[in-house]
Amino acid sequence: NYTVWIPSTTYELLSGDRYFSNVIVTPENPEDNDALQSLIKRVVGRNHGFDPEDPAALQFWDSYEQQASTNQFFLGMQFFLGLIGFITLIVAGVGIANVMTVSVRNATREIGIRMAIGARAYHIMMHYVIEALIATFIGGALGLFVTTFVVTGINQLRVAGPFATMLDNFKPVLSPSVLFVVITLLGLTGLLAAWFPAKRASKIDPIKALQYE
């Protein structure tokens, strides 16, 4: 998109350069990149009288190597952001567990009444597990809504200038696989956070619960 082909004589007239200082070469197979560089060094060294093994005689800017470094950088960023997300899930799980513990404590008399009129332990346990999962689902849905809003807003930005093409290549996307992993981990977090408070609620003695103040 940014290339215009002109005669070499026109280039010399416009720039004043008589010699080529840069040559762009694309290998047919990226795996042959190193072998191609060695071949270029030997050919140019033979034609211009320098040692092909001299690292200062001919320099390469390897776009494949640059791309690999860029990919490693973004992979590290993904790992870092994933670690932050994992820690956030742990904090959220602890918060849900605390809320459920307080909820069970405040409903001790109610639990005692329900068990006294025939409720089974698994009824009480399922009640608080479902309650925690609903709270987790609401929080996850709000987070997904905010994330979708932010990603859509960033993708709608229109940037002009030389960085526009580069920014287009790094626009955020909602990956279905990552979304599946996040939803799965969120559900497991909510389940584990509710399990122990719900287990405690299911073991409450109805007589003591009725006497609880």
N, C-alpha and C positions, 0 to 999 in steps of 0.2 A: 504493500500500500504506500510505502514511502520511498520507492525506488524509481528512478528515471534513467533509462539507458541513453547514453550519448556517445558519439565517436571519441576515441582516445585523444585525437588531435584537438577536439573541442575542449576536452578536459584540460589538456596541457595549456591551451590558450587562456582558459578561464582561471586556472589555479597557479600557473607558472611551474608546476611540477613536471619534471621530465622522466621521473622514475617511479615505479610502483613501490609503495612501502607496505601495502596491506593487500592480502589476497584472501578471499573467502572461499573455503573449501568445505563441501559436505560429503561425507562418506556415504556410499550406498547402504552400508550396514554399520550402525553405531558401534558394534562390537569390534570393528576393524579400525577404530579411531586411532589407537596407539600405533598400530602398524602403519597407518597412513602418515602419521606425523614423522615416523622414522624414515619412511620413503621420501617424503618432502625434504627432510634435512639432507639426505644423501644426494638427491637430485640438485637442489639449490646449492649445496656445498660444492659439488663437483663443477657446476657451471660458474660459480663465483669464487672458487678457490679458498674455501675455509673448511675447517674440520667439522664434520657433521656432529661430533660428540661435544663440541663447544656449546655450553648452554647459553652463552651471551651472544652468539652469532645470529641466532634465529629464535624468535620468541613466538609462542602460541597463546592465544586466548581461547581456551577450550570451553565452548558453550555447554557441552555435555557434562563436563566436570562442574561447571558453575550451576547447572540445573540440579545435579546430584547434591551439591552443597545446599542449595535452596530447599530442596526436598527434605534434607536432614533437618534444616532449621525449622521448617513447618511441622515436621514430625515431632521434634522436641516441643514445639508450641502446643501441639495436640496432646502430648503426654502431660505437659504442665497443666493445661486447662482441664484435662481429664482427672488429674490428681486433685485439683481444686473442686471439681464436681463431686468426686468421691468423698472428700472431707465434708463438703456441704451436705451430702446425703447422711453422713454419720451424725452431723450436728442436728439435722432435721429429725433423724431417728431418735436421738436423745430427747429432743424437744417433745416429740409425740409421746414417747414413753413417760415423760414427766406429766404431761397433760392427762394421759390415761390413768396414771397413778392417782392424781388428784381427783379425777372423775370417779374412780372406784371408791376412794375414801369418802367422798361426799355422798355417794349413793349407797353406803353400807347398809343403812336401815331398809332402803328400797330393795336391795339384793336379798336381805334377810326375809322380807315379806314375800318376795317372789318365790324363794326357795321353800318357805313355810307352806305355801299353797300349791306346791307341786313342781316348781321349776327344777329341771335337772342341772347338774354342774355344767354340762356342755352347752345348755341353753344360755347360761350366764356368760360362758366363755365366748360363744359365737357372737353374742350381742356386742361385746366390747371389741372383738376383733373386727367385726363389720364396721363399727363406729370409727375405729382407727383407720381402716382402709378407705372409708368415705372421706375422712379428713385428709388423708394422703392424696386421694384422687383429686379433691378440690384444689389442694396446693399445687399438685403436678399440672392440672389443667390451666391454672393461672400462670404458672411458669412457662408452659408451652405457648400460651397465648402471647405473653410478653416477648418470648423468643421469636415467634413468627412475625410479630409486629416489627421488632428490631431488624430482623433479617430482610424482611420485605422493604422496610424503609431504606436500608443501606443499598439494596439492589436497585432502588428507584432513583438513587443519586446520579446525576449527570455531571461528569467531570470532563472539562475541556483541557486541551494542552497535551504535552508529550507524555504525561503520565496516565492518560485516559486508557490506552490499550493495556498497560501494565495492570492498572487497577481492575479492569474488566476480567483479567485472568485470576484475580484473588477475591472475587466476591463470595460471601458466605452462602452456604446452602444447607438445607435441612436434610441430612442423610437419613434415609429410611432405616438402615441398619443401626446407626447410632441412636436413632429415636426408639427403636425396638429395645436396645440394650438399656437405655435410660428408663423406659417404662417398666421393664422387668426388674431392674435394680430398685426402682422406686416402690414397686409393689412388695418386693421382698423386705425392703427397709420398713415399710408400714406394718407388714405382718410380724416381723421380729420385734418391732417396737411395741406392738400391742400384745404379743404373746404372754409375756411375763405378768403385766398388770391383769390381763384377762385370766390367766391361770390363778393368780392370787385371789381374784374375785370369785372364781368358781370354788375355791376351798374355804370360803367364809362359813363359819358356823352360824346357822340361822338364829339360834338362841342368843348368842353373843351379839349378832348383828342387830337384833331387835332392841337390845339394851344399849346399843352404841349411841353416844351423844355427839 
